[in-house]
Amino acid sequence: MLEQAAISILSITSIGLAYWPHRDLRIYGAACGLLAQPLWLYLAFSQGLWGIAPLTPVYTIMYVVAFRAH
């Protein structure tokens, strides 16, 4: 339950900051997204959510690209 709350907080923060009007804060959106990825992997493997597991590396790559872009 705690990991689900952390994923929700980090993911919502990531989305919100990704579209923030001030470009300087957008890097924090990518950082929050990156912080959520280990939690997604843990949740996928611990709960047997095999549909989420292959998406995690894709999202990680996308967040790394966004982090480097900002």
N, C-alpha and C positions, 0 to 999 in steps of 0.2 A: 504494500500500500504506500509506503514512504517513497519508493522509487517511482511509482506512478505520479505522485504529487510533484516530485522533483522534475520529472519529464514534462509534466504540464506547465509548470512555472517556467522552466528553461525554454520550452518550445514556444509558448505564447510570447515571452519576452523577445525571443529571437525573431519571430514574425513581426512583432510591433516595431522593433528597432530596425529591421531590414527596410521598412517603408517610412522610417522617420524622415522628416523634411531636412534635418541637419545632417549632412554627409558625415560629419565627424563622429557621430554616434553609431553609424551603421556597422562599424567594425565590431562593436560589442554585440550586435545581433548575430554575426557569424561566430563570435566566441561563445555565446550562449548555446548556439546550435551544436558547436563542437563538444561542449561540455555535456550535452544530453546524449551524445552517441554511445558512450560506454553503458549508460543506463538502458538505452534501447536494446543493446546487445544482451545485457544481463537479463532483461525482462524476456526477450525473445527465447533465449536458451533455457532459462529457468522455468518458463511456463509452457514451453513447447509451441511457441507461436512462429512456426517455420516460415510463414509468409512474410514476416517482418525482417527476418534475418538477412535475406539477400538485399533488402533495400538499404540497410544500414551503411554498407560501404559506399553506395551511390550517394547517399546524403552526406556522408563524411567528405567525399571528394568535392561535392558542391559547396559545402561550408568552407573547405580549405581554399577553393578558388575565390569565394567571396571574401574571405579573410585577407588573402593576398591582394585582391583588387582594391581593398580599402586601406 
